[in-house]
Amino acid sequence: MDQYEEKKRQLSDWMKEHTKSDTLLAFSGGADSSLLLYMLCEAAAKNQTKVYAVTIQTTLHPVCEAEQAKQLAGDAGAIHMLLQVDELEEAGVSDNPTDRCYRCKKYLFTQLKEYATKHQIPLCIEGTNEDDLHVYRPGIRAVHELGIASPLAEVHMTKKEVRRLAAEYGIAVADKPSMPCLATRFPYGTHLSYEDMRHVEQAEEQLRGMGFYNVRVRVHGDVARIEVDTCDFERLMEHRTEVVECLKKAGFLYITLDLEGFVSGSMDKKILMQGE
């Protein structure tokens, strides 16, 4: 049995064991949490237990994500719940501190734990995968502190393997690009505003509408730094006039293309360099 098949077996066994009672999943609607949701619901049906898929609608995530999550949860057979929170102020991240991810996760998962306690659900689960353990993810500390289970990380399943298994399940979002919170588009120490984040969200939506897969609009004052995959550079230039017009309308004076291309977590580079 190769490593991938062994991880699949371990994950399946984990689901069978941990769905003997009701479970709660932090459900964003991305590939990681969607795979977990389908596997949880599959195992829970055999154990005659319930799966609660709780989507947290926050100020730092695109608005459209919650509606997509609701549809996916219904398709999987889970009980979907929507919790609306405003962590921009309540979690103390309005000035985008370097430990923003930790503060957010601690606040958000505390809300989830309280919901689980209220509804007598013994286990909370989230979708950290193996790759997340090897990059700057301070939020993982909060997950550990609160006792949230991370089955993908426990069986060492990578993002590539998650997408592969999600495709085997026929999950519609198996290849959905990652959608980290909108605060990641701004340098640490920048004051975050709802208006600026909505501008970024709208600009990225329009760029994705042009057919680009990975898209980030990083904000440096009046400068918009566009990140797309390097293979999309030529096509971006073909849409240059449309792209410039889109970002000018969003309030940016200067529009740039990052020649390094799309880099997940590119705003963390300075922190990682300082930690070396």
BAGU-37574 format. One record per residue: x negated, z negated, y negated of N, C-alpha, C, CB in turn. Coordinates in steps of 0.05 Angstrom, whole numbers, padded with zeros to 5 digits, always signed. Glycine has a CB too. Layout:
XZYXZYXZYXZY;...
//
This chain:
-00017+00000+00024+00000+00000+00000-00018+00000-00025+00019-00025+00000;-00014+00019-00044-00030+00020-00067-00021-00002-00087-00029+00048-00081;-00037-00005-00109-00032-00026-00128-00004-00024-00140-00053-00026-00149;+00004+00000-00148+00030+00004-00160+00053-00005-00142+00034+00033-00168;+00052+00003-00117+00072-00004-00098+00073-00034-00093+00068+00011-00071;+00049-00046-00093+00047-00075-00089+00060-00090-00113+00018-00084-00086;+00055-00080-00137+00067-00092-00161+00098-00089-00160+00056-00079-00187;+00107-00067-00151+00136-00062-00149+00148-00083-00129+00142-00034-00139;+00134-00087-00107+00144-00106-00087+00145-00134-00099+00127-00105-00062;+00123-00141-00112+00122-00168-00124+00144-00172-00145+00094-00173-00137;+00148-00152-00161+00169-00154-00182+00196-00156-00170+00167-00130-00201;+00202-00141-00149+00227-00142-00135+00231-00170-00123+00229-00121-00113;+00210-00181-00110+00212-00208-00099+00217-00229-00120+00187-00214-00084;+00204-00225-00143+00208-00244-00166+00238-00244-00174+00190-00236-00190;+00249-00220-00176+00277-00218-00184+00296-00231-00164+00285-00188-00187;+00291-00227-00138+00308-00239-00118+00308-00269-00120+00299-00230-00090;+00284-00280-00124+00281-00309-00125+00293-00321-00150+00251-00317-00123;+00289-00308-00173+00296-00321-00199+00325-00314-00208+00277-00312-00220;+00339-00299-00192+00367-00293-00200+00387-00309-00181+00373-00263-00198;+00376-00330-00168+00394-00346-00152+00412-00363-00170+00378-00365-00134;+00405-00365-00195+00422-00377-00216+00423-00357-00239+00412-00405-00225;+00441-00362-00258+00444-00344-00281+00418-00342-00297+00467-00353-00299;+00413-00318-00309+00389-00314-00324+00396-00302-00351+00370-00295-00309;+00378-00306-00370+00381-00295-00397+00356-00279-00403+00385-00318-00419;+00360-00254-00412+00339-00236-00419+00339-00230-00449+00341-00210-00403;+00316-00233-00461+00312-00224-00489+00311-00193-00488+00286-00236-00503;+00332-00180-00497+00336-00152-00492+00335-00135-00518+00362-00147-00478;+00313-00120-00521+00309-00104-00544+00321-00076-00540+00280-00102-00551;+00323-00067-00515+00331-00040-00509+00308-00020-00506+00349-00030-00531;+00283-00031-00506+00260-00014-00501+00255-00011-00471+00235-00026-00515;+00234+00003-00464+00228+00008-00436+00224-00017-00420+00204+00027-00433;+00208-00036-00431+00201-00060-00416+00226-00077-00410+00181-00077-00432;+00241-00084-00430+00265-00101-00426+00287-00086-00411+00275-00111-00452;+00288-00060-00413+00309-00045-00399+00303-00045-00369+00311-00016-00410;+00277-00041-00362+00270-00043-00333+00277-00070-00322+00240-00037-00330;+00270-00091-00337+00276-00118-00328+00306-00122-00325+00265-00139-00347;+00321-00111-00343+00350-00114-00343+00362-00102-00318+00363-00102-00368;+00354-00077-00312+00365-00064-00289+00358-00078-00263+00356-00035-00288;+00333-00087-00261+00324-00101-00237+00338-00129-00235+00294-00104-00237;+00341-00142-00257+00355-00168-00256+00384-00164-00247+00354-00181-00284;+00398-00145-00259+00426-00140-00252+00429-00132-00222+00438-00118-00270;+00410-00117-00212+00410-00108-00184+00408-00133-00166+00387-00088-00179;+00389-00150-00172+00384-00174-00156+00407-00194-00159+00357-00187-00163;+00417-00197-00184+00438-00217-00190+00464-00209-00176+00443-00219-00220;+00469-00183-00173+00493-00174-00159+00493-00184-00130+00496-00144-00160;+00470-00183-00117+00467-00193-00090+00469-00223-00088+00440-00183-00078;+00460-00237-00109+00461-00266-00109+00487-00276-00121+00437-00277-00125;+00503-00258-00131+00529-00265-00143+00525-00284-00167+00548-00278-00122;+00506-00277-00184+00501-00292-00208+00503-00273-00232+00472-00305-00208;+00500-00284-00256+00504-00268-00280+00477-00264-00295+00524-00282-00299;+00476-00241-00309+00453-00235-00326+00464-00232-00355+00438-00210-00317;+00452-00248-00373+00459-00246-00401+00437-00231-00415+00464-00275-00414;+00444-00208-00427+00425-00193-00443+00430-00199-00472+00427-00162-00437;+00411-00214-00484+00415-00223-00512+00397-00207-00530+00409-00253-00514;+00409-00192-00548+00395-00176-00568+00395-00192-00594+00407-00148-00571;+00371-00196-00605+00369-00209-00630+00367-00188-00652+00344-00228-00631;+00387-00187-00669+00387-00169-00692+00373-00183-00715+00416-00160-00700;+00349-00173-00722+00333-00186-00742+00329-00168-00766+00306-00194-00731;+00319-00180-00787+00313-00165-00812+00288-00147-00809+00310-00184-00835;+00272-00153-00788+00247-00139-00785+00247-00116-00765+00226-00158-00777;+00271-00110-00754+00273-00088-00735+00293-00067-00744+00281-00099-00707;+00289-00042-00736+00308-00021-00743+00337-00028-00735+00300+00005-00731;+00356-00023-00752+00384-00030-00748+00395-00016-00723+00401-00023-00772;+00387+00009-00718+00399+00025-00697+00393+00013-00669+00389+00053-00698;+00372-00003-00667+00364-00014-00641+00385-00030-00628+00338-00030-00644;+00400-00046-00643+00420-00064-00631+00442-00049-00618+00431-00083-00653;+00451-00027-00630+00473-00012-00619+00465+00002-00593+00483+00009-00639;+00440+00012-00592+00430+00024-00568+00427+00004-00545+00402+00037-00574;+00419-00020-00553+00416-00041-00533+00443-00049-00521+00403-00066-00545;+00463-00050-00537+00490-00056-00527+00499-00036-00507+00510-00057-00551;+00495-00011-00512+00503+00010-00493+00487+00008-00467+00498+00038-00505;+00461+00003-00468+00445+00001-00444+00453-00023-00427+00415-00002-00452;+00459-00046-00441+00467-00070-00427+00493-00065-00412+00470-00094-00446;+00511-00051-00425+00537-00045-00412+00533-00028-00387+00556-00032-00431;+00516-00008-00389+00510+00010-00367+00498-00005-00343+00491+00033-00376;+00482-00025-00349+00468-00040-00328+00486-00061-00315+00443-00054-00339;+00508-00068-00329+00526-00088-00318+00520-00116-00327+00526-00087-00289;+00506-00119-00349+00499-00146-00359+00520-00155-00379+00471-00146-00371;+00520-00180-00385+00537-00191-00406+00520-00190-00432+00546-00221-00400;+00528-00173-00451+00512-00169-00475+00521-00187-00497+00513-00140-00483;+00502-00200-00510+00507-00217-00533+00488-00209-00556+00504-00247-00526;+00498-00210-00580+00482-00204-00604+00479-00229-00621+00496-00181-00620;+00454-00236-00626+00449-00258-00644+00436-00247-00669+00430-00279-00631;+00448-00253-00692+00438-00244-00717+00422-00266-00731+00461-00234-00736;+00398-00260-00738+00381-00280-00751+00366-00267-00775+00360-00292-00731;+00356-00283-00793+00341-00274-00815+00314-00288-00815+00356-00278-00843;+00296-00279-00798+00271-00293-00795+00252-00288-00818+00257-00284-00769;+00258-00269-00836+00240-00263-00858+00236-00289-00875+00251-00241-00876;+00257-00304-00879+00255-00329-00894+00253-00353-00875+00278-00332-00913;+00270-00353-00854+00273-00376-00837+00249-00381-00820+00297-00373-00820;+00234-00361-00813+00210-00364-00797+00184-00367-00813+00207-00341-00777;+00187-00365-00840+00164-00368-00857+00144-00345-00856+00149-00393-00850;+00155-00320-00855+00137-00297-00853+00140-00278-00876+00142-00282-00827;+00152-00287-00898+00158-00269-00920+00132-00258-00934+00174-00283-00941;+00110-00272-00931+00085-00262-00942+00066-00250-00920+00070-00284-00956;+00078-00243-00897+00064-00229-00876+00038-00242-00868+00059-00200-00884;+00039-00267-00860+00014-00281-00852+00002-00270-00826+00019-00311-00849;-00023-00275-00821-00036-00264-00798-00025-00275-00772-00066-00270-00799;-00012-00298-00773+00002-00309-00749+00032-00303-00750-00003-00339-00747;+00039-00282-00764+00068-00274-00766+00081-00272-00739+00070-00248-00782;+00068-00258-00721+00080-00253-00694+00085-00280-00680+00061-00236-00677;+00067-00299-00682+00071-00325-00670+00095-00339-00682+00046-00343-00672;+00096-00340-00709+00118-00353-00723+00145-00341-00715+00114-00353-00753;+00146-00314-00715+00171-00300-00709+00180-00306-00681+00167-00270-00713;+00161-00303-00661+00169-00307-00634+00177-00336-00629+00145-00300-00615;+00163-00355-00642+00171-00383-00638+00199-00388-00649+00150-00402-00653;+00205-00377-00672+00232-00380-00683+00253-00366-00667+00232-00369-00712;+00248-00341-00660+00268-00325-00645+00274-00336-00617+00259-00296-00643;+00252-00343-00603+00256-00352-00576+00267-00381-00575+00230-00351-00560;+00263-00396-00597+00276-00422-00599+00306-00418-00601+00265-00437-00623;+00315-00397-00616+00343-00391-00618+00354-00383-00590+00348-00368-00638;+00339-00368-00575+00347-00360-00548+00350-00384-00530+00328-00339-00537;+00330-00401-00531+00331-00425-00514+00355-00442-00520+00305-00442-00518;+00361-00445-00546+00385-00460-00554+00411-00447-00543+00386-00463-00584;+00412-00421-00544+00435-00406-00533+00437-00411-00503+00433-00376-00540;+00414-00409-00490+00414-00413-00461+00423-00441-00453+00386-00408-00449;+00413-00461-00468+00421-00489-00463+00451-00493-00467+00406-00508-00481;+00461-00481-00488+00490-00483-00494+00507-00472-00472+00496-00469-00521;+00498-00450-00460+00513-00437-00439+00504-00443-00411+00512-00406-00443;+00487-00464-00409+00477-00474-00383+00464-00453-00366+00500-00486-00368;+00447-00437-00380+00431-00417-00366+00402-00428-00363+00431-00390-00382;+00393-00431-00338+00368-00445-00334+00342-00429-00340+00366-00454-00306;+00344-00403-00340+00319-00387-00343+00321-00366-00365+00312-00374-00316;+00301-00365-00383+00299-00344-00403+00275-00326-00396+00296-00357-00432;+00279-00300-00400+00259-00280-00392+00254-00261-00415+00269-00265-00367;+00229-00251-00417+00222-00231-00437+00203-00211-00425+00209-00245-00462;+00197-00189-00441+00185-00166-00430+00155-00161-00435+00199-00144-00439;+00139-00181-00440+00110-00177-00443+00099-00164-00418+00095-00203-00449;+00083-00143-00421+00070-00130-00398+00040-00135-00398+00076-00099-00398;+00027-00125-00378-00002-00130-00375-00018-00121-00399-00012-00117-00350;-00012-00097-00410-00027-00086-00432-00025-00104-00457-00016-00058-00439;-00002-00117-00461+00001-00135-00484-00018-00158-00484+00030-00145-00484;-00028-00165-00460-00046-00189-00457-00074-00183-00467-00047-00198-00428;-00080-00157-00472-00107-00149-00479-00110-00138-00507-00117-00128-00459;-00089-00143-00524-00090-00135-00552-00081-00159-00569-00071-00110-00558;-00081-00156-00595-00074-00178-00613-00044-00183-00612-00083-00172-00642;-00036-00203-00597-00007-00210-00594-00005-00240-00596+00004-00199-00566;-00008-00252-00619-00005-00281-00622+00022-00292-00614-00011-00289-00650;+00042-00275-00613+00069-00284-00605+00070-00293-00576+00088-00262-00610;+00051-00284-00560+00051-00291-00532+00047-00321-00529+00029-00276-00516;+00032-00333-00547+00028-00362-00547+00055-00377-00549+00009-00371-00569;+00072-00367-00567+00098-00380-00570+00115-00377-00545+00113-00367-00594;+00113-00354-00531+00127-00350-00506+00119-00371-00486+00122-00321-00495;+00093-00376-00484+00083-00395-00465+00091-00423-00472+00052-00394-00463;+00090-00430-00498+00097-00457-00507+00126-00464-00501+00092-00459-00537;+00143-00444-00502+00172-00448-00498+00181-00445-00469+00188-00430-00516;+00162-00437-00452+00169-00435-00424+00186-00411-00417+00183-00459-00415;+00183-00389-00432+00197-00364-00427+00182-00349-00405+00200-00347-00453;+00196-00339-00385+00183-00324-00363+00177-00295-00371+00201-00325-00339;+00154-00285-00362+00145-00258-00368+00138-00244-00341+00121-00258-00387;+00158-00236-00326+00152-00225-00299+00134-00201-00299+00177-00218-00286;+00136-00183-00318+00119-00159-00318+00090-00167-00320+00126-00140-00341;+00084-00186-00338+00057-00196-00341+00048-00211-00316+00054-00214-00366;+00066-00226-00304+00059-00242-00280+00050-00224-00257+00083-00258-00271;+00062-00201-00254+00053-00183-00232+00033-00162-00242+00078-00169-00220;+00024-00165-00267+00003-00147-00279+00012-00118-00281-00022-00149-00263;+00037-00114-00288+00047-00086-00291+00042-00076-00319+00078-00085-00284;+00028-00053-00320+00020-00041-00346+00044-00025-00357-00004-00022-00342;+00041-00017-00382+00062-00001-00395+00067+00025-00381+00055+00004-00425;+00045+00038-00372+00048+00063-00358+00064+00059-00332+00020+00075-00352;+00058+00037-00318+00073+00031-00294+00102+00024-00299+00058+00009-00279;+00106+00010-00321+00134+00003-00329+00150+00029-00333+00134-00014-00355;+00139+00048-00348+00153+00073-00353+00157+00088-00327+00136+00091-00373;+00138+00088-00309+00141+00102-00283+00164+00090-00267+00114+00100-00267;+00165+00063-00265+00185+00050-00250+00213+00053-00263+00179+00020-00246;+00213+00052-00290+00239+00056-00304+00250+00084-00299+00235+00051-00334;+00232+00103-00298+00240+00131-00292+00251+00133-00263+00217+00151-00295;+00239+00118-00245+00249+00118-00217+00277+00106-00216+00230+00102-00199;+00283+00087-00233+00310+00076-00235+00330+00094-00250+00309+00048-00248;+00319+00115-00263+00336+00133-00278+00345+00121-00305+00360+00140-00262;+00329+00103-00315+00335+00090-00341+00330+00109-00364+00319+00063-00344;+00349+00112-00381+00348+00133-00402+00325+00129-00421+00373+00133-00418;+00316+00104-00425+00296+00098-00446+00268+00095-00433+00303+00073-00461;+00264+00105-00409+00238+00102-00395+00215+00112-00412+00239+00117-00369;+00219+00134-00427+00198+00145-00444+00202+00139-00473+00197+00175-00440;+00220+00121-00480+00224+00114-00508+00199+00103-00520+00248+00094-00511;+00191+00113-00544+00167+00102-00557+00171+00073-00565+00159+00119-00581;+00150+00058-00565+00151+00030-00574+00160+00028-00603+00124+00015-00569;+00176+00007-00609+00186+00004-00636+00181-00025-00645+00217+00010-00637;+00156-00031-00652+00149-00058-00662+00163-00064-00688+00119-00062-00664;+00163-00089-00696+00177-00097-00720+00166-00083-00745+00176-00127-00724;+00182-00080-00765+00175-00064-00789+00153-00078-00805+00199-00060-00806;+00149-00104-00801+00128-00118-00816+00100-00107-00808+00129-00148-00810;+00098-00094-00784+00072-00083-00776+00063-00059-00793+00073-00076-00747;+00081-00049-00810+00074-00026-00827+00060-00035-00852+00099-00010-00833;+00058-00061-00857+00046-00072-00882+00022-00089-00876+00067-00088-00897;+00002-00088-00894-00022-00104-00890-00015-00134-00890-00043-00098-00912;-00030-00150-00875-00026-00178-00876-00030-00189-00904-00045-00193-00856;-00013-00208-00912-00015-00219-00939+00003-00205-00959-00043-00218-00948;+00016-00183-00950+00034-00169-00968+00062-00182-00968+00036-00139-00959;+00073-00185-00991+00100-00196-00992+00120-00176-00981+00108-00204-01021;+00136-00184-00962+00155-00166-00949+00182-00167-00962+00158-00173-00919;+00194-00144-00967+00220-00143-00979+00238-00126-00961+00219-00132-01008;+00264-00133-00961+00283-00118-00946+00283-00088-00954+00311-00129-00949;+00282-00084-00980+00283-00057-00991+00260-00040-00981+00283-00057-01021;+00235-00051-00982+00212-00036-00973+00214-00030-00944+00186-00052-00979;+00223-00049-00928+00225-00044-00899+00246-00023-00892+00231-00070-00884;+00268-00023-00906+00288-00003-00901+00278+00025-00909+00314-00009-00917;+00262+00027-00930+00250+00052-00938+00232+00063-00916+00234+00050-00964;+00216+00045-00904+00199+00053-00882+00216+00062-00858+00180+00030-00874;+00236+00047-00852+00253+00053-00829+00266+00081-00832+00275+00032-00826;+00277+00086-00856+00289+00112-00861+00269+00135-00859+00303+00112-00888;+00245+00131-00870+00225+00152-00870+00217+00158-00841+00200+00143-00886;+00213+00137-00825+00205+00142-00797+00227+00155-00781+00197+00115-00784;+00252+00148-00786+00274+00161-00773+00275+00191-00779+00301+00148-00782;+00269+00198-00803+00269+00227-00811+00246+00241-00797+00268+00230-00841;+00223+00228-00796+00200+00241-00782+00205+00244-00752+00175+00224-00787;+00217+00224-00740+00224+00227-00712+00245+00249-00708+00235+00200-00700;+00262+00252-00728+00282+00273-00727+00270+00301-00727+00302+00271-00749;+00245+00303-00737+00230+00328-00737+00217+00333-00710+00210+00329-00759;+00219+00314-00691+00209+00318-00664+00183+00304-00658+00204+00347-00660;+00174+00286-00676+00149+00272-00671+00155+00247-00653+00136+00263-00697;+00138+00242-00634+00142+00221-00614+00134+00194-00625+00127+00227-00588;+00108+00190-00628+00097+00165-00640+00095+00169-00670+00070+00157-00627;+00108+00153-00685+00108+00155-00715+00106+00127-00727+00134+00169-00725;+00087+00125-00746+00085+00100-00762+00080+00109-00791+00063+00081-00752;+00095+00096-00809+00089+00100-00838+00078+00073-00847+00116+00108-00854;+00052+00072-00850+00038+00047-00859+00038+00047-00889+00009+00045-00847;+00043+00024-00901+00046+00022-00929+00023+00007-00942+00072+00008-00936;+00010+00021-00961-00012+00009-00977-00005+00012-01006-00040+00022-00970;+00012-00005-01017+00021-00003-01044+00037+00023-01048-00003-00003-01063;+00028+00040-01065+00041+00066-01071+00034+00087-01051+00035+00075-01099;+00016+00081-01032+00006+00101-01012+00021+00097-00986-00024+00098-01009;+00031+00119-00975+00042+00120-00948+00022+00133-00930+00069+00135-00947;+00012+00119-00910-00007+00129-00890+00008+00136-00865-00031+00109-00885;+00010+00162-00859+00026+00171-00836+00008+00171-00811+00038+00198-00841;+00018+00159-00790+00005+00161-00764+00023+00176-00744-00003+00132-00753;+00013+00197-00733+00026+00211-00711+00004+00217-00690+00041+00237-00720;+00012+00225-00666-00008+00233-00646-00024+00256-00656+00006+00239-00619;-00050+00257-00650-00067+00278-00660-00058+00306-00651-00096+00274-00650;-00044+00307-00628-00034+00333-00619-00012+00344-00637-00025+00331-00590;-00001+00326-00654+00021+00334-00672+00012+00340-00700+00042+00312-00673;-00014+00339-00705-00024+00344-00732-00015+00372-00743-00054+00342-00733;-00019+00392-00726-00013+00419-00735+00017+00422-00742-00020+00440-00713;+00034+00410-00725+00063+00412-00731+00070+00396-00756+00079+00402-00706;+00057+00373-00760+00062+00358-00784+00056+00374-00809+00046+00332-00784;+00034+00389-00808+00027+00406-00831+00047+00428-00835-00001+00417-00827;+00058+00438-00813+00079+00458-00816+00104+00448-00830+00087+00469-00788;+00108+00421-00828+00130+00408-00841+00121+00394-00867+00144+00388-00822;+00098+00401-00877+00086+00386-00898+00104+00382-00922+00060+00400-00908;+00117+00403-00931+00134+00401-00955+00157+00382-00950+00145+00429-00963;+00169+00385-00926+00192+00368-00919+00183+00338-00917+00204+00377-00893;+00160+00334-00905+00150+00306-00902+00144+00294-00929+00124+00307-00885;+00131+00309-00947+00125+00298-00973+00150+00292-00988+00108+00319-00989;+00169+00309-00987+00195+00305-01001+00208+00279-00990+00213+00329-00997;+00208+00276-00964+00220+00253-00951+00208+00227-00961+00218+00254-00921;+00181+00226-00962+00167+00201-00969+00167+00197-00999+00139+00202-00959;+00169+00218-01015+00172+00214-01044+00199+00201-01050+00169+00242-01058;+00219+00210-01036+00245+00198-01040+00246+00169-01032+00266+00214-01024;+00228+00161-01013+00226+00133-01004+00211+00116-01024+00213+00132-00977;+00200+00129-01046+00187+00114-01067+00157+00114-01067+00196+00087-01066;+00145+00130-01050+00115+00131-01049+00105+00153-01068+00106+00137-01020;+00082+00146-01081+00070+00165-01100+00050+00183-01085+00056+00150-01122;+00036+00172-01065+00015+00186-01051+00021+00187-01021-00013+00173-01057;+00018+00210-01010+00025+00214-00982-00001+00223-00967+00047+00235-00978;-00009+00207-00946-00033+00214-00932-00028+00215-00902-00055+00193-00938;-00045+00230-00888-00045+00232-00859-00070+00218-00849-00043+00261-00849;-00067+00198-00831-00090+00184-00819-00103+00203-00798-00081+00157-00806;-00127+00211-00803-00141+00230-00786-00148+00219-00759-00166+00241-00799;-00146+00192-00756-00151+00180-00730-00127+00183-00712-00158+00150-00733;-00104+00189-00724-00079+00192-00709-00066+00166-00704-00085+00205-00682;-00045+00167-00687-00029+00142-00681-00046+00122-00667-00005+00149-00665;-00047+00098-00677-00061+00075-00664-00042+00051-00664-00088+00069-00678;-00033+00043-00641-00016+00020-00640-00031-00005-00650-00006+00015-00611;-00018-00019-00669-00030-00043-00680-00053-00038-00699-00040-00060-00658;-00053-00015-00713-00075-00008-00730-00080-00028-00753-00072+00020-00741;-00058-00042-00761-00061-00062-00782-00076-00087-00773-00034-00070-00793;-00081-00089-00747-00096-00112-00736-00126-00108-00735-00085-00119-00708;-00135-00084-00743-00164-00078-00739-00182-00098-00753-00170-00051-00749;-00175-00105-00777-00193-00124-00793-00194-00151-00779-00183-00127-00822;-00171-00160-00769-00170-00186-00755-00187-00186-00730-00141-00194-00748;-00185-00164-00715-00201-00161-00691-00230-00160-00697-00192-00137-00675;-00238-00146-00718-00266-00144-00726-00277-00171-00734-00270-00124-00748;-00261-00186-00748-00270-00213-00757-00273-00232-00733-00250-00224-00777;-00258-00226-00712-00259-00244-00689-00281-00237-00670-00233-00243-00674;-00295-00215-00674-00317-00207-00657-00342-00225-00660-00324-00178-00661;
//
